[in-house]
Amino acid sequence: MAVMIQAMAPAVLVDLVNEWGTVPRAVAGEQDHPFPPAGGLPLGIPDELARDLDDDTLQDVADRLYPAFATGVPHECARQVTRVLVSAGVSPRVTVVDDDVVAGWSTDAPERALAGAAALAIRDHLGRNGFGRLGTCTARNCADVYIDASPTRDRRYCSVTCQNRARAAAFRSRRARTESP
């Protein structure tokens, strides 16, 4: 039976990849820390499927999508997102609900609905904004992903915290060079 899904919100996608992804957790030294609770996240899948998700499933989806953010090459990003969409069996669906025509997405594989909803979020983003707004943090000891929503399209850090740490480190480095004999 087909399961209706929708693209998860970009912020939820970023949280999913950063909190469950193997690479971001390892670079941050968090691989031995417990995963955060996933309950209540709007994942773009039916609630009965979301309730049954375990950390291994969330980590698998995060790891499959991380390369789309990290590649730096548009056609590789597109290939990765397409691969996840195809493996999730995502297809367009038009249904009628209370005499209203509803267009959406579905999968015939409920166990892959989360991967489909996450890949749809990237697909929608790429369609609206292009490739240049996906990335990974350039701060030291961070590999978190981000979706750049800045008006200047020049985001390089996952958060203000990483940006401030990088600026402080650069300041200290400049000061040390000017103060040394």
C-alpha positions as CSV (number, residue, x, y, z in Angstrom):
1,M,0.0,0.0,0.0
2,A,1.2,3.5,-0.9
3,V,2.3,5.8,1.9
4,M,1.9,9.5,1.4
5,I,5.0,11.5,2.3
6,Q,6.1,15.1,2.1
7,A,9.4,16.9,2.1
8,M,10.5,17.5,5.6
9,A,11.3,21.0,6.6
10,P,14.9,22.0,5.8
11,A,15.7,22.7,9.5
12,V,14.6,19.2,10.4
13,L,16.7,17.7,7.6
14,V,19.7,19.6,8.9
15,D,19.0,18.4,12.4
16,L,18.6,14.8,11.2
17,V,21.9,14.8,9.4
18,N,23.9,16.6,12.1
19,E,22.5,14.8,15.1
20,W,22.4,11.2,13.6
21,G,25.0,11.4,10.9
22,T,28.2,9.4,11.5
23,V,30.6,12.0,10.1
24,P,29.3,15.0,12.0
25,R,29.2,13.1,15.2
26,A,32.7,11.6,14.8
27,V,34.3,15.0,13.9
28,A,32.7,16.6,16.9
29,G,33.8,13.7,19.1
30,E,30.2,12.8,19.9
31,Q,30.1,9.3,18.5
32,D,29.9,7.8,22.0
33,H,27.2,10.2,23.2
34,P,23.5,9.1,23.1
35,F,21.4,10.3,20.2
36,P,18.8,13.0,21.0
37,P,15.2,12.0,21.3
38,A,13.5,12.0,17.9
39,G,9.9,12.1,19.1
40,G,7.9,15.0,17.8
41,L,10.2,15.9,14.9
42,P,8.0,16.8,11.8
43,L,9.7,14.2,9.5
44,G,7.3,14.4,6.6
45,I,6.0,10.8,7.1
46,P,2.8,9.5,8.8
47,D,2.9,9.6,12.6
48,E,2.5,5.8,12.9
49,L,5.7,5.3,10.9
50,A,7.6,8.1,12.8
51,R,6.8,6.5,16.1
52,D,8.5,3.2,15.1
53,L,11.8,4.8,13.9
54,D,14.9,3.7,15.8
55,D,18.3,5.4,15.9
56,D,19.8,3.0,13.4
57,T,17.3,4.0,10.8
58,L,17.8,7.7,11.5
59,Q,21.5,7.2,11.3
60,D,21.3,5.3,8.0
61,V,19.2,8.0,6.4
62,A,21.5,10.8,7.7
63,D,24.6,8.9,6.4
64,R,23.0,8.4,2.9
65,L,22.2,12.2,2.6
66,Y,25.4,13.6,4.1
67,P,27.3,13.2,0.8
68,A,24.8,15.5,-0.9
69,F,25.9,18.3,1.4
70,A,29.6,17.5,1.4
71,T,30.4,16.8,-2.2
72,G,31.0,20.3,-3.5
73,V,30.2,19.1,-7.0
74,P,26.7,19.8,-8.3
75,H,26.3,16.6,-10.5
76,E,27.4,14.4,-7.6
77,C,24.9,16.1,-5.3
78,A,22.1,15.5,-7.9
79,R,23.2,11.9,-8.3
80,Q,23.2,11.2,-4.6
81,V,19.7,12.8,-4.1
82,T,18.4,10.9,-7.1
83,R,19.8,7.6,-5.8
84,V,18.1,8.1,-2.4
85,L,14.8,9.1,-4.1
86,V,14.9,6.0,-6.4
87,S,15.9,3.6,-3.6
88,A,13.0,5.0,-1.5
89,G,10.6,4.3,-4.3
90,V,9.3,7.9,-4.3
91,S,6.7,8.7,-7.0
92,P,4.2,11.5,-7.6
93,R,0.7,10.8,-6.5
94,V,-2.6,12.6,-7.1
95,T,-5.5,11.8,-4.8
96,V,-8.9,13.1,-3.9
97,V,-9.6,14.0,-0.3
98,D,-13.1,15.3,0.5
99,D,-13.6,16.2,-3.2
100,D,-10.4,18.2,-3.3
101,V,-7.6,17.1,-5.6
102,V,-4.3,16.7,-3.6
103,A,-0.9,16.4,-5.3
104,G,1.9,14.8,-3.3
105,W,4.4,12.1,-3.1
106,S,4.2,8.5,-2.0
107,T,6.3,5.4,-1.6
108,D,5.2,1.8,-1.7
109,A,7.9,1.0,0.8
110,P,6.9,2.3,4.3
111,E,10.3,1.4,5.7
112,R,11.9,3.8,3.3
113,A,9.5,6.7,3.8
114,L,11.9,8.7,5.9
115,A,14.7,8.5,3.3
116,G,12.1,9.7,0.7
117,A,10.9,12.6,2.8
118,A,14.5,13.7,3.5
119,A,15.6,13.4,-0.1
120,L,12.5,15.4,-1.2
121,A,13.6,18.2,1.1
122,I,16.9,18.4,-0.7
123,R,15.2,18.0,-4.1
124,D,12.8,20.9,-3.4
125,H,15.7,23.1,-2.1
126,L,17.8,22.4,-5.2
127,G,14.8,23.2,-7.5
128,R,14.2,26.5,-5.8
129,N,17.7,27.6,-4.8
130,G,20.3,25.6,-6.8
131,F,23.3,23.7,-5.5
132,G,25.4,26.5,-4.0
133,R,23.4,26.8,-0.8
134,L,24.1,23.3,0.6
135,G,27.3,22.8,2.5
136,T,29.3,21.6,5.4
137,C,30.8,23.8,8.1
138,T,34.3,25.0,7.5
139,A,35.1,25.4,11.2
140,R,37.8,23.3,12.8
141,N,36.4,20.2,14.5
142,C,33.0,20.5,12.9
143,A,31.5,18.7,9.9
144,D,27.8,19.7,10.4
145,V,25.7,20.5,7.4
146,Y,23.8,23.6,6.6
147,I,21.3,25.0,4.1
148,D,22.3,28.6,3.4
149,A,19.3,31.0,3.7
150,S,21.4,34.1,3.9
151,P,20.7,36.9,1.5
152,T,24.3,37.1,0.5
153,R,24.7,33.4,-0.3
154,D,28.0,33.2,1.5
155,R,27.5,31.0,4.5
156,R,30.5,28.9,5.5
157,Y,29.6,27.8,9.1
158,C,26.8,25.7,10.5
159,S,26.1,28.1,13.3
160,V,27.0,31.4,14.8
161,T,28.9,29.5,17.5
162,C,31.3,27.9,14.9
163,Q,31.6,31.3,13.1
164,N,32.6,33.1,16.4
165,R,35.1,30.3,17.3
166,A,36.7,30.6,13.9
167,R,36.9,34.4,14.2
168,A,38.4,34.3,17.7
169,A,41.0,31.7,16.6
170,A,41.9,33.9,13.6
171,F,42.2,37.0,15.8
172,R,44.4,35.1,18.3
173,S,46.6,33.8,15.4
174,R,47.0,37.3,13.9
175,R,47.8,38.8,17.3
176,A,50.4,36.1,18.1
177,R,52.1,36.8,14.8
178,T,52.3,40.5,15.4
179,E,53.5,40.2,19.0
180,S,56.3,37.6,18.4
181,P,59.8,39.0,17.8
